[in-house]
């Protein structure tokens, strides 16, 4: 059976290439037909509580103004009407997550301090939309994003040095003082295509320019981060859903960036425009 897979792939490719020759590109228009895929609102957030991430945003989750702002944002997201909510909480903490969420459902006027943005946004969306359960889909894996400072880079140090000397040269839209942005403005910026691409680049892809003469130290560390995010996506796929479900995923920016790439090629899911829900 295993030897049939390359042949099957070749047949599919041949058929596709044959069809391409018959397309009149001048007359093609975007496919606007509604699909029967499961709609997904893939939402990138900064961490609103204590985090071990290398990059963090200063945010006081106890501040009344911040709580009011996130509650308003939760109301915006709730317009998506999710039936399934997924958050950046490891699978082995599902029992605690479920317990805390049920407390919120029983006492809807009480605020939750569970995992920063999870309690501030995901729980609020769940309460508004009367979602029964919230699922943790994170899979924790460590990787060394500082590998470039720990070895002699003999692959391409000039590219790395040039990038870090001016990281926003290719992403001028992101060169802003985040301290002057409101919570909503920060989240809007964090969910732009440019920002999500940037996060994949700085968290993983740039590491492929780092390595010893005969080694792949940078690429191997980048692979670990891809590995983690693929497992997060795999955890999403473990949740039993139907085509009538609508999935809201709340996770850190780099995870949302990878999920965006996986979801857009998925035969099962269809992403909605996140920014449409932040107006």
C-alpha positions in Angstrom: 0.0 0.0 0.0 2.8 2.4 0.9 4.2 2.3 -2.6 0.9 3.4 -4.1 0.9 6.9 -2.5 3.6 8.5 -4.8 1.7 7.1 -7.8 -1.7 8.4 -6.6 -0.1 11.8 -5.9 1.4 11.8 -9.4 -2.0 11.0 -11.0 -3.7 13.8 -9.1 -1.0 16.2 -10.1 -1.3 15.2 -13.7 -5.1 15.7 -13.7 -4.7 19.1 -12.1 -2.1 20.2 -14.6 -4.4 19.1 -17.4 -7.2 21.1 -16.0 -5.0 24.2 -15.7 -4.3 24.2 -19.4 -8.1 24.6 -20.1 -8.6 27.6 -17.8 -9.2 31.0 -19.5 -7.6 33.2 -16.9 -8.9 36.4 -18.5 -12.5 35.3 -17.7 -12.0 33.8 -14.3 -13.7 35.4 -11.3 -13.3 34.7 -7.6 -15.3 31.8 -6.3 -18.0 33.4 -4.1 -20.0 30.2 -3.5 -20.7 29.5 0.1 -18.9 26.4 1.3 -20.1 23.8 3.8 -16.8 24.0 5.8 -16.8 24.8 9.5 -16.4 28.5 10.0 -13.4 29.5 12.3 -12.6 32.8 13.9 -8.9 32.5 14.5 -8.0 35.3 17.0 -4.5 36.5 17.8 -4.0 38.1 21.2 -1.1 39.3 23.4 -0.9 37.6 26.7 -2.9 39.6 29.3 -1.4 37.9 32.3 1.9 36.3 33.5 3.7 34.7 30.6 7.0 32.9 30.0 7.1 34.1 26.4 10.2 36.0 25.3 8.1 39.0 24.2 5.3 40.4 26.4 3.1 43.4 26.5 2.6 45.3 29.7 -1.1 44.8 30.7 -2.7 45.0 34.1 -5.5 42.4 34.0 -6.8 43.8 37.4 -7.3 47.3 36.0 -11.0 48.2 35.8 -10.5 50.0 32.5 -8.7 47.1 30.9 -11.4 44.8 32.1 -14.1 47.0 30.6 -12.2 47.2 27.3 -11.8 43.4 27.1 -15.4 42.9 27.9 -16.4 45.2 25.0 -14.1 43.3 22.7 -15.6 40.0 23.9 -19.0 41.5 22.9 -17.6 42.2 19.4 -16.3 38.6 19.0 -19.6 37.2 20.3 -21.3 38.5 17.1 -19.6 35.6 15.4 -21.9 33.3 17.5 -19.4 30.5 18.2 -20.6 27.1 19.4 -17.1 25.9 20.2 -14.3 27.9 21.9 -10.7 26.9 22.0 -7.9 28.5 24.0 -4.2 28.3 24.6 -4.4 26.0 27.7 -2.6 22.6 27.7 -4.8 19.5 27.4 -3.6 18.3 30.8 -5.2 21.4 32.4 -8.6 20.7 30.8 -10.2 19.7 34.1 -9.2 23.0 35.8 -10.2 25.0 32.7 -13.7 23.4 32.7 -14.2 23.8 36.4 -13.3 27.5 36.3 -15.5 28.1 33.3 -18.5 26.4 34.9 -18.1 28.7 37.9 -18.3 31.6 35.5 -21.5 30.2 34.0 -23.0 29.8 37.4 -22.0 33.3 38.5 -22.1 35.3 35.2 -21.7 38.7 37.0 -18.3 37.6 38.5 -15.1 38.2 36.7 -12.5 35.4 36.3 -8.8 35.8 36.6 -8.1 32.5 34.9 -5.1 32.8 32.5 -5.5 36.5 31.7 -7.0 36.7 28.2 -8.8 33.3 28.7 -10.8 34.6 31.6 -11.1 38.2 30.2 -12.2 37.3 26.7 -12.9 33.6 26.1 -15.0 33.1 29.2 -16.9 36.3 28.4 -17.6 35.2 24.8 -18.7 31.9 26.2 -21.1 33.4 28.6 -22.7 35.7 26.0 -23.1 32.9 23.5 -24.1 30.3 26.1 -21.3 27.9 25.0 -21.3 24.8 27.2 -17.6 24.0 27.2 -14.3 25.6 26.5 -11.4 23.4 25.1 -7.7 23.7 25.8 -5.7 22.9 22.7 -2.2 24.0 23.6 0.8 21.6 23.6 3.8 22.9 25.5 7.2 22.4 24.0 10.3 24.4 24.6 12.7 25.5 21.9 15.8 27.8 21.9 15.1 30.9 19.9 18.4 32.4 21.2 20.4 29.8 19.4 22.0 32.5 17.2 23.7 34.0 20.2 25.0 30.7 21.5 26.9 29.3 18.4 29.1 30.7 15.7 26.8 31.3 12.8 28.5 30.1 9.6 25.4 29.9 7.4 24.3 33.5 6.7 25.0 35.9 9.6 24.6 38.9 7.3 20.9 38.3 6.7 20.2 37.9 10.4 22.3 40.9 11.4 20.6 43.1 8.7 17.2 42.0 9.8 17.7 42.7 13.5 19.3 46.0 12.8 16.0 47.1 11.3 13.3 44.5 11.9 10.6 46.7 10.6 12.2 47.5 7.2 10.0 44.8 5.6 7.1 45.5 7.9 6.8 49.3 8.3 3.1 49.0 9.3 4.2 47.4 12.5 6.7 50.1 13.5 4.5 51.7 16.1 4.6 52.6 19.8 2.3 50.0 21.3 2.2 51.8 24.6 0.2 54.5 22.9 -2.3 52.0 21.5 -5.6 51.1 23.1 -6.3 47.4 23.8 -8.5 47.3 20.8 -5.9 48.9 18.5 -3.3 46.5 19.7 -5.5 43.5 18.9 -6.4 45.0 15.5 -2.7 45.3 14.7 -1.9 41.9 16.0 -4.5 40.3 13.7 -3.3 41.9 10.4 -1.8 39.6 7.8 1.5 41.5 8.0 1.8 41.0 11.8 1.0 37.3 11.6 3.6 36.8 8.8 6.1 38.7 10.9 5.5 36.5 13.9 6.2 33.3 12.0 9.4 34.9 10.6 10.8 36.0 13.9 9.8 33.0 15.9 10.8 30.3 13.4 11.8 30.9 9.8 14.7 33.3 10.5 16.4 30.6 12.5 17.1 28.7 9.3 19.8 31.3 8.5 21.6 30.2 11.6 23.9 27.2 11.9 27.4 25.8 12.2 29.4 24.8 9.2 28.0 21.3 9.1 25.1 21.7 11.4 21.4 22.7 11.3 21.1 24.1 14.8 18.8 27.0 13.8 16.6 24.9 11.5 16.3 22.2 14.1 15.0 24.8 16.7 12.6 26.3 14.2 11.3 22.8 13.5 10.5 22.4 17.2 8.2 25.4 17.0 6.5 24.2 13.9 6.2 20.8 15.7 4.5 22.5 18.7 2.0 24.4 16.5 1.2 21.3 14.4 0.3 19.5 17.6 -1.9 22.4 18.6 -3.7 22.1 15.3 -3.9 18.3 15.8 -5.6 19.0 19.2 -8.1 21.2 17.4 -8.9 18.3 15.1 -9.6 16.0 18.1 -12.7 18.0 19.0 -15.8 16.4 17.7 -17.6 19.0 15.6 -20.2 19.2 12.8 -20.6 21.5 9.8 -23.1 23.5 11.9 -20.5 24.4 14.5 -18.7 27.8 14.5 -15.2 27.7 16.2 -13.6 30.6 18.0 -9.9 30.1 18.7 -8.1 32.5 21.1 -4.3 32.1 21.3 -1.1 34.0 21.3 -0.1 35.8 18.1 2.5 33.3 16.9 0.2 30.3 17.4 -2.6 32.1 15.6 -0.2 32.8 12.8 0.6 29.2 12.3 -3.0 28.1 12.7 -3.9 30.6 10.0 -1.5 28.8 7.6 -2.9 25.4 8.5 -6.5 26.4 8.4 -6.4 28.1 5.1 -5.4 24.9 3.4 -7.8 22.7 5.4 -10.5 20.6 3.7 -12.5 20.9 6.9 -12.3 24.6 8.1 -12.9 28.0 6.6 -11.5 31.1 8.3 -13.6 34.3 8.6 -12.0 37.7 8.5 -11.1 38.4 12.2 -10.8 42.1 11.6 -14.5 42.2 10.6 -15.4 41.5 14.2 -13.2 44.3 15.6 -15.1 47.2 14.2 
